[in-house]
Amino acid sequence: MVKTFETPLTRKSRSILEAKQISNPGSPYNLAYKYNFEYAVVFNIVLWLMIVLALAVIVISYNLWNMDPGYDSIIYRMTNQKIRMD
């Protein structure tokens, strides 16, 4: 069975003079949302967390870079041709 369309296919266009939708119907003014006082709290938490993480990465990297392997571990002894007995 073939479907038939009773209405012709038309393109709906928007008018330039059409009234805009108001996001806040209670106020006719274009006001921003009220300031949330938790923004400062979240900003401080994220800021100090990033500073602490950056310092932790710097300290860990510095300590790994300057670590003395010691050359007296069992791994170093087993890779030599002869095992040192101390």
Backbone as CSV, one residue per row, in Angstrom:
resi,resn,N_x,N_y,N_z,CA_x,CA_y,CA_z,C_x,C_y,C_z
1,MET,0.834,-1.168,0.000,0.000,0.000,0.000,0.888,1.243,0.000
2,VAL,0.538,2.204,-0.805,1.309,3.428,-0.955,0.658,4.525,-0.132
3,LYS,1.498,5.220,0.662,0.964,6.316,1.469,0.804,7.556,0.603
4,THR,-0.263,8.262,0.827,-0.472,9.521,0.117,-0.499,10.650,1.131
5,PHE,0.066,11.771,0.741,0.105,12.941,1.610,-0.980,13.904,1.171
6,GLU,-1.830,14.267,2.095,-2.918,15.183,1.777,-2.433,16.630,1.691
7,THR,-1.432,16.963,2.519,-0.942,18.344,2.497,0.308,18.409,1.632
8,PRO,0.468,19.478,0.908,1.681,19.601,0.087,2.901,19.811,0.982
9,LEU,4.045,19.408,0.481,5.288,19.572,1.233,5.710,21.034,1.158
10,THR,5.670,21.702,2.277,6.054,23.115,2.319,7.155,23.305,3.343
11,ARG,7.941,24.316,3.117,9.030,24.644,4.033,8.574,25.765,4.951
12,LYS,8.689,25.521,6.243,8.304,26.551,7.206,9.502,27.460,7.441
13,SER,9.289,28.738,7.286,10.377,29.690,7.494,10.071,30.538,8.722
14,ARG,11.134,31.037,9.319,10.974,31.878,10.496,10.999,33.339,10.082
15,SER,10.217,34.111,10.737,10.164,35.534,10.438,11.209,36.281,11.256
16,ILE,11.779,37.310,10.673,12.750,38.131,11.394,12.056,38.915,12.500
17,LEU,10.811,39.254,12.273,10.067,40.060,13.237,9.411,39.229,14.333
18,GLU,9.658,37.923,14.305,9.036,37.057,15.304,9.574,37.400,16.688
19,ALA,8.700,37.345,17.667,9.104,37.663,19.040,10.039,36.580,19.561
20,LYS,11.073,37.013,20.297,12.040,36.072,20.854,11.460,35.399,22.084
21,GLN,11.911,34.182,22.311,11.506,33.452,23.509,12.273,34.020,24.695
22,ILE,11.583,34.304,25.754,12.221,34.829,26.960,12.538,33.653,27.871
23,SER,13.846,33.545,28.255,14.249,32.412,29.086,13.709,32.535,30.506
24,ASN,13.591,33.756,31.001,13.056,33.975,32.341,11.735,34.727,32.182
25,PRO,10.621,34.018,32.149,9.360,34.696,31.864,8.921,35.647,32.966
26,GLY,9.469,35.531,34.171,9.061,36.408,35.261,9.647,37.802,35.151
27,SER,10.722,37.953,34.382,11.389,39.249,34.272,11.521,39.628,32.803
28,PRO,11.154,40.834,32.435,11.300,41.246,31.034,12.730,41.651,30.689
29,TYR,13.607,41.736,31.691,14.980,42.177,31.465,15.873,40.976,31.186
30,ASN,16.966,41.237,30.516,17.924,40.176,30.187,18.938,40.072,31.326
31,LEU,18.513,39.482,32.429,19.366,39.397,33.609,20.109,38.073,33.645
32,ALA,21.287,38.104,34.232,22.061,36.885,34.410,21.506,36.109,35.601
33,TYR,21.954,34.862,35.710,21.544,34.064,36.858,22.172,34.629,38.121
34,LYS,21.556,34.374,39.241,22.084,34.870,40.508,23.432,34.219,40.788
35,TYR,24.321,34.985,41.402,25.670,34.512,41.710,25.605,33.432,42.778
36,ASN,26.276,32.342,42.504,26.349,31.251,43.461,27.626,31.437,44.277
37,PHE,27.504,31.536,45.591,28.657,31.821,46.435,29.580,30.621,46.595
38,GLU,29.209,29.472,46.053,30.095,28.317,46.120,31.156,28.349,45.028
39,TYR,31.083,29.301,44.093,32.102,29.399,43.054,33.474,29.647,43.662
40,ALA,33.556,30.530,44.649,34.839,30.828,45.280,35.381,29.607,46.014
41,VAL,34.512,28.845,46.627,34.942,27.647,47.357,35.505,26.614,46.389
42,VAL,34.790,26.367,45.313,35.241,25.379,44.329,36.536,25.853,43.679
43,PHE,36.628,27.147,43.378,37.852,27.682,42.778,39.041,27.484,43.708
44,ASN,38.875,27.769,45.002,39.971,27.587,45.955,40.380,26.133,46.074
45,ILE,39.411,25.237,46.120,39.732,23.811,46.224,40.529,23.359,45.012
46,VAL,40.076,23.718,43.825,40.768,23.302,42.602,42.139,23.960,42.506
47,LEU,42.230,25.237,42.846,43.509,25.948,42.776,44.557,25.299,43.670
48,TRP,44.227,25.097,44.936,45.210,24.540,45.862,45.499,23.077,45.570
49,LEU,44.515,22.349,45.073,44.769,20.960,44.685,45.765,20.902,43.530
50,MET,45.623,21.787,42.551,46.559,21.815,41.425,47.959,22.226,41.877
51,ILE,48.040,23.186,42.805,49.351,23.605,43.311,50.021,22.464,44.067
52,VAL,49.270,21.775,44.910,49.832,20.653,45.679,50.259,19.523,44.748
53,LEU,49.442,19.208,43.747,49.814,18.146,42.810,51.047,18.521,41.993
54,ALA,51.143,19.772,41.581,52.318,20.209,40.826,53.575,20.121,41.690
55,LEU,53.481,20.565,42.940,54.634,20.461,43.842,55.005,19.008,44.110
56,ALA,54.007,18.145,44.250,54.290,16.726,44.481,55.013,16.119,43.283
57,VAL,54.587,16.461,42.082,55.257,15.941,40.884,56.689,16.456,40.810
58,ILE,56.909,17.726,41.141,58.263,18.291,41.102,59.159,17.616,42.133
59,VAL,58.669,17.434,43.353,59.473,16.812,44.416,59.782,15.355,44.082
60,ILE,58.788,14.622,43.609,59.013,13.212,43.262,59.990,13.101,42.100
61,SER,59.849,13.966,41.096,60.763,13.934,39.954,62.188,14.261,40.386
62,TYR,62.347,15.260,41.244,63.675,15.636,41.731,64.311,14.484,42.502
63,ASN,63.536,13.841,43.367,64.086,12.737,44.161,64.426,11.533,43.294
64,LEU,63.618,11.250,42.287,63.952,10.138,41.395,65.189,10.446,40.558
65,TRP,65.338,11.691,40.149,66.483,12.070,39.334,67.787,11.951,40.135
66,ASN,67.745,12.305,41.407,68.950,12.315,42.232,69.101,11.060,43.086
67,MET,68.361,10.031,42.788,68.452,8.816,43.589,69.752,8.071,43.266
68,ASP,70.439,7.654,44.293,71.667,6.885,44.120,71.307,5.406,44.129
69,PRO,71.549,4.721,43.020,71.161,3.313,42.997,71.986,2.454,43.952
70,GLY,73.189,2.887,44.306,73.957,2.180,45.322,74.875,1.110,44.782
71,TYR,74.533,0.510,43.705,75.344,-0.545,43.077,75.676,-1.689,44.017
72,ASP,74.991,-1.842,45.125,75.253,-2.968,46.006,74.005,-3.820,46.184
73,SER,73.024,-3.608,45.345,71.811,-4.409,45.457,72.044,-5.784,44.846
74,ILE,71.157,-6.684,45.111,71.287,-8.049,44.609,71.167,-8.088,43.088
75,ILE,70.423,-7.152,42.518,70.278,-7.123,41.062,71.613,-6.770,40.419
76,TYR,72.331,-5.797,40.972,73.615,-5.411,40.411,74.631,-6.528,40.594
77,ARG,74.600,-7.205,41.722,75.547,-8.291,41.966,75.318,-9.459,41.019
78,MET,74.061,-9.743,40.699,73.767,-10.897,39.854,74.052,-10.619,38.378
79,THR,74.179,-9.344,37.981,74.448,-9.057,36.581,75.935,-9.042,36.278
80,ASN,76.790,-9.034,37.303,78.230,-9.112,37.071,78.608,-10.533,36.688
81,GLN,79.792,-10.660,36.074,80.267,-11.992,35.721,80.610,-12.795,36.969
82,LYS,81.210,-12.162,37.930,81.512,-12.850,39.181,80.747,-12.157,40.301
83,ILE,80.236,-12.899,41.218,79.455,-12.368,42.324,80.414,-11.889,43.402
84,ARG,80.222,-10.624,43.812,81.061,-10.083,44.881,80.553,-10.595,46.219
85,MET,81.442,-11.053,47.012,81.095,-11.480,48.366,81.675,-10.463,49.342
86,ASP,80.798,-9.732,49.994,81.263,-8.732,50.959,81.211,-9.285,52.353
